Amino acid sequence: MRILLIAIILFLLVMLDYKLGERVYKSALKKKEYPNRQSDLTLFTTGEALFNDYFAELKQAKYHIHILFYIVRNDDVSQQLLNLLKKKAEEGVEVRVLVDWIGSLGLSRKTIQSLKESGIQFAFSNKPSFPFFFYKLNERNHRKITVIDGKIGYLGGFNVGKEYMGQDPKFGNWRDYHLKIVGEGVQDLQTQFRTDWKQATGVAFSKTETYFPPLPQGKMKHQLIPTDGMYLQEKYIDLIKQAKREIIIGSPYFIPGKKVMKALLDAAERGVHITIITPMQADHMFVKEAAMPYFHQLLKANCDIYRFYDGFYHAKVIVIDDEVCDIGTANFDKRSFFINYEMNGYIYDKAFIQSLKEAIARDLETSEKLTMPFFQNRTIVDRVKETIATILSPLL
């Protein structure tokens, strides 16, 4: 009885810490949107293509390299990147590496020490601290940003590790979407990295031309928008309400919550064709089950739901008609809406959107369409898991 009482008290203290931390933190948040920009954008859908280009650009860096990833593994693929960064630092290039404390917890102390000894400035983002330890423990900096010499930027869903190169037999081929940005938009990536670096270290690098050089206009109109656990839900609802003909959503996790779900069902009712792509297999407990109640409602509303089976589907993408698409770091779930630090790129270029839709069409060719009989054949165990997943969904 005493043990149970202690457990209840500890649980209540944790919940109090979390709720107070959430209230204090979010009361200070302000909505942030960078201006519309013109840049040249390149889409990468495989780790091999992305990292071949990425490493080639890093090798050409002359002044500075700024890198933020949610996950950097302690494996051969990560070591290839880190060794390259050490070499650039030893050449005199200024290198800053920022990784999420939870996401990159597997990085060894030996590896981190070797980075620092080579001259790399290294920091963890969102390292939990008091007060509100448990709230901060649950926050994640989920952004993936790279800026090279203030002129070339990368943003998207890929992290650094062998699975992202399709080298993990558990997941097989890894599908993800990542942008290379050349032009005006790079300054916004740099500004966001500077903000996150200052939050993690207490020190901000200067706003001089070294870090913010003059940038040419590119061909494609776009806007970068960071979110820190607020405002993303509202942005997605606005996008859904704009749709007249078609909505395509790709995400490894589909847990939209009541308000976003209502917007989707309203869109379906007014005749918008909705297509959703998620992975067949899951990489975390309960995320697959948490999506099922939403899928059931959407199927009844005549939406198309596909599950990608040729490996793992990790892309984060939204397409609204042929007018705007979103590629960034945010999943279509409550964690990205209400907890994570994310950054998304909204692109208003018809040619780019068309090429993106062609990439999505190729993914649909290796996806299985979900049907009503699937739900009718679920076991009692499946339904129990879905109930548990629904309860846990805000934290998944």
N, C-alpha and C positions, 0 to 999 in steps of 0.2 A: 504493500500500500504506500509506504514511504517513497519507494523508488518511482512509483507511478506519479505521485504528487510532485516529486522533484522534476520528473520529465515534463509534466504539464507546465510547471513554473518556467522551466527553461524554454519551452516552446513559446509561451506567451511573451517572454523577454525578447526572444528572437523576432517574433512578429512585431512587437512594439518598436524595436530597433529599426526593422525594415520599413514600417509604415511612417515613422517619424523622419527617417532618412529620406524616403521618397518625397514626403511633403516639403521638407526643407530644401532639398535639391531642386525639385521641379518648380518651386515658387520663385526661384532665382533665374530660371531659364527664359531666354528670349528667342523668338523665332529668327532664324538666319537664312537668308537666301542670297546667293551671289547673283550678279547681273547676268542678263543674256549675253553670251559670247559667240564669237566665230572662231572655230578651230577646225583642223583636219583630224578626222577620227578614223581609227582602224580597229576593226573588231577581230578578236582572237577567240576561238572556241575550243582549242586544245592546248594542253600544257606545253607540248613540244614546240608548237608554233610560237606561243607567247614567250617562253623562256629563251628560245633561240634569239628572238628579237631583243628581248629584255637584256640578256647578257651582252649582246653586241653593243647596245647603247651604253650600258654601264662601263664597258671597256673604253669607250670614247670620252667619258666624263673628264673634264678639265678642272673644274672648280669645286663642285659639291654634289653629293648624293644624299638625298633624304628618303628614307624608307620606313613605312609603317605597315605592318602586317598583323592580323589577328593571330595567326599560327605560323611559327617557324619551327619545324620539326628538328630533331637531333639525328638526322639521317644523312645519307650520302648526297642527296639532292640539295639539302640545306647547306651542307658543308661546301658544296661547289659554289654556291652564292656567297657564303661568308668568306671563303678563301679569296674570291675575287674582290670583295669589299676590303679585305685586309691589304691586298696588293695595291688597290687604289689609294688607301690611306697612307701606305708607305711611300707612294709616289708623290704625296703632298695634297691629294684631293681630300676635302673636308667631308667626312662621312658621319651621318647621324642615323642610328637605327633605333626605332621605337616599336615594341611589340606588346601585345596585351599580356598581362600577368597570368591570367588563367589560361588563355589560349596557347601561350608558349611556355607553360610551366615545365615542359619537358626539356627545355634548353639547359644543358649542364653548366654548373659554375665554371668548370674548366674552359668550356667554349666561350662563355661570356668574358672571362678573364683574358683569354687570348685575343678577343676582339679589342678590348680596352688597351692591352699592351701594344697592339699594332697602331693605336691612335684613333680608333673608332669611338665616337661618343655613343654610348648605349644606355637605354632606359626602358623600364617597364611602364606601360600605361595602365591606369586604373588599379594600382596596387592598393589593396584594402587597408584602411587605417581607421582609427577612432576620431571622432564619434561616428556612430552608425556603421559599425564594422560590417554587419551582415548585409546591409543594403549595398554597401560598396563592393562587398564580395561578389554580389550578383551582377554588378554592372560589367559590361564588356565593351572595349573599344574594338568594334567589329570592322572598322574601316581598313581598306587596303589601298594605300597611296604611295606612289613613288614619284619623286621629282629629281630630274637630272639637269644640273646647271641652270635651273629655273626656266628651261626651254622645252623639255620633254617630260610628259607625265603619263602615269598609268593608274587606272582605277577599275575595279571590278571584283569578281568573286574568287579568283585564285588566291590561295595561300602558298606556302613553300614547304614541300615535302614530297615523298615519292608517290603518294596516292594521287597528287595533282598532276603528275606526269603519266598517270595510267600504269604505274609500276607496282601497285599493291594488288595482289591476286584476289583479295577479298572484295575489292570494288571494281577491278577491271578498268575499262575505258572510262575516263573522267571527263564529263561534259560540263563546261563552265563558260561564262562570257566575261571578257575583260577588254577594256578600252585602252588604246594608246592615243594620247592627246598631244597634238602639236599646234600651238597657237595661243590665243588669248586665255583659254580656259586653264592653262597651266598655272597662272598666277593665283587662281582660286584654290587649286590643290596645294600650292605652296603656303598660302595663307592659312588653310586648314591644318596643314602639318605644323606650322609655326604655333598655332593655337594649342594643338594637342601636345606638342613638345614642351611648351611653357607650363601647361597643366601638370605634366609628368615630372618636370625637372625644376620648375620655378624660374627657369632662365629662357628668355626669348632671343633668338638671333635677330640681327638688325633688319630693317626694311630697305636696305640700300640696293643699288642696282646690281650688286653681285648676286643677290638672291632673287631680285625682281627686275630682270632685264626687260627692255622694250620687246614686245612680242607682236608678230604680224597677225593680221586677221586671216583665219582659215576660211574654208568654203561652207562649213556646216554650222547652223545655228543650234546652240545648246545652252543649258543652264545646270550648274552644279548646286545641289542643296544638301547641306549636312543636317542631321537630326541627332539629338542626344536623349532619346527616350520620350520625345514629345513631337507632335505636329506631323509625323509621317502618316498616321491613320487619316488625318484630315486631308492630306495631299492625295492619298490614294482614292479616297471617296470623291474628291473633286474630279480626278481623272476618270473614274468610272461613270460619273454623272455626265461627262462630256461625250461619252461614246454614243454614236448613232447607229453603227453597223456591226462593229466587231471589237471584242476584247480578247487578248491572248495574255495569259499569265503563266510564267514558268518559275518554279521555286522548289527547292528541296524539301521545304516544310510549308504546309498549307494549313494555317490555324488563324483565320482572319478575324474572329470575334464577331459579335452581334451587329455592330454598326456597319462594318465593311461588308459583311454577308448580306445585310439588308440592301445595301447599294447594288450588289451583284444581282440579287434576285429581282430588284426593281428594274435593272437594266435588261435582264432576260425577259421580264414581263412586257417591256416596251419593244421587244423584237430584236435586241442586240444579240448577236451570236457570240457565245462565250466558250473559249477553249482553254483548258488548264492542263499543264504538263508537270508531273512530279516524278520522282524516282520509283521504280518498282521495289527496290530494297531500301532499308533505312540504315542510317549511320549512327542513330541515337535511339535509346529506348523510348517507346511510346509515341514518337512523332508521327509514325504511320497511322497508328490507331486514333490519334487526336484529330486527324484529317477526315476520318471516315464519316462522322455525322454531317459535316459540311458537304462532303461529296454526295451523300445520299440526297440532301435537299437540292443540290444543283442538278443532279441527274433527273429528279422529278420535274425540274424547271427546264428540261431539254437542253442542258449544257453538255458539252463534250469534255470528258476527262480522260487523259492518257497517262499511262505509267511507263516511263522510259526503262527498257530492260537491257540495253546494250552497255552495261556498266553502271555508273552512278551519275545522276543528274543533279548538278549543284548550281546551275545557272539561275540568276535572279533577273527576270525580265518582265516587262509589261509593254504591250502594244495596244494603243487606242486608235482604231480605224487606221488610216494611213497618215495621221496627223502628228502623233507624238509617240515616242517609245522611251522606256526607262531601263537603263542598265546601270547597276551599281553594286552595293554591298548588302542591301537589305533583303532579307527573306520576307515572304508573305505570311508573317506570323506575329503573335502578340509580343514576343521577345524583341523583335526588331521595331515594332510599333512603340513599345512602352519602356524598354530598358536599354537596349544596345545603342552605342554611338555608331551611326551609319553615315554613308555619303552616296548619293544617287546622281546619275547624270540623265537629264531629260533632253532628248534630242528631237529637233523639229526639222528634219531633213528627209524629204520623201525618198530620195535615192538610197540613203542609208537605211531607212526603215524597210524599204523593199528588199535590200540585201539581207537584213536581219530576218525578215519573214522567210526568206529562202533557207536560211540556216535553221530556223525553227521547223520548217517543213521537212528538212532532212532528219531532224530529231524525231519527228512524228512517225517517220518510216520505221524507226526501231523502237516504237512504243506500242503498248497494248491498250485498247480502248476499254474503259471500265463500263460494266453493264449492270442493270438491276439484278439479274440472277446471281451475281457475285454477292450482293448483300443478303439475298434470300438464303444463301448457302453458308452464311457465317455460323460458326459454332458458338456455344455459350461462353467458352473461354475468350473468343474474339470479342464478344459483346462486353464481357467484364473488363477486359483490357481497355476498350474504348471508354468505358465509364471512368476508369482510373485516369486515363489520359486526358479526358475532359477536365477533370479536377485539377490536374497538374499543368494544364496547357499554358497558363500565364508564364511559367518558368521553363518550359521546354526549349 
